[in-house]
Amino acid sequence: MDTLIQDLQKTIEALETLGESPATAGEQIDDLLDPLFQHKIDLVSAALNVSTQPYQQAAAAMRQAAAKAERAVKEPARASEAFRAVADAITKLARLQDSLFPIA
């Protein structure tokens, strides 16, 4: 499995764990999970070229989001930091998808 997809899955799992905790549960997690699931579905079947700039940017952002989300599971006070990183990664994933599936 591609590293980008692995980090995407790690982020999803960490957010789901945060969503189960009363200290961090909230609508914001659902708002982040929805696009992550959709991006994962779309990217799993896509032919990803790892040498493109959109891929590199998405991979770096997703790696950072995964690390921050996993850290937030251990330190719930850092959840807002993780949420910002995940939102940034979602933006970069959208740019990657736009480069893969341009609108005609």
N, C-alpha and C positions, 0 to 999 in steps of 0.2 A: 504494500500500500504506500502511496506517495506520502512524503513527509508533511506536505500541506494538509492532506486529508487526515493524517494522524493527529496533527495539532488541532485541527478543527474538531475531531472527535474528543480529544482531551478537554477542550474548552467546553463542549456540550456537556460532558460528564461532570465537570467541575461546577458549571452553572446549575445543573440539575441537583447536585448535592447542596449548593447554596440555597436553592429554592425549597429544599426540605427543612432548612433551619429557620426557626421562628425569628432569629436575629437578622437574617438577610433575605428572607422570602419576600417576594413582592412582584408587582406587575412588571416592573422593569426587567426582571429576569425573563419573563415570558416574551416581552418585546424583543429581547436579544436572541432568545432561542428560536423563535419563528424563522427569521431570515437565515440563521445558521443552519437549521435543518434543510431549508430550501437550497442553500448554496451547496451543502453536502450532496444532496440528491443530484443537483445539476453537474457538479464537478466530478463525481465518481465516474460518470460515463463520458466525460469530455477528454479529448486528446490534449493533454497539457504539455506545453513546451516550456520547460523549466528555465530556459535561457532568456525568456522575454522579460522586459522590465515590469509589466503588470504582474507576472507570476512572482518575480523576486520580491516585489513590494508586498504582495498579498502573503507570501510565505513568511516574510520577516514580521509582518504585523500579526499574523496568526500565531507564530511562535511566541511572540511577546504576550499576546492575549492568553494563550494557554498557560504560560508561566505565571502570569498575574492572577488568573482565575484559580489555578491550583494553590497559589499562595493564599488567596482569599479564603479558601476552604479551611486552611489551617489558622488564618488570622482574619476573622470576619470583619474587623475594623478596616481592612484594606479592600473591601468589596467595591466601594465607589471607584477606586483606582482601576480595579479589574474591569468594571463596567465600561469605563472610558476606553480602555485598551480593546475590549471586545467590539465596541461601537466603531472604533477606528478600523479594526480588522474587517468588519462587515463592509465598510466603505471600500476598502481595498479589494475585497472579494467581488464586490459589484463591478469595480473597474476591470478586474480580471475577466469576469464573465462577459462584460461588454466587448472586450477585445476578442473573446472566443466566438461570441454569437452577435456580431454587429447587426443592428437593425437596418433592414434593406430600405 
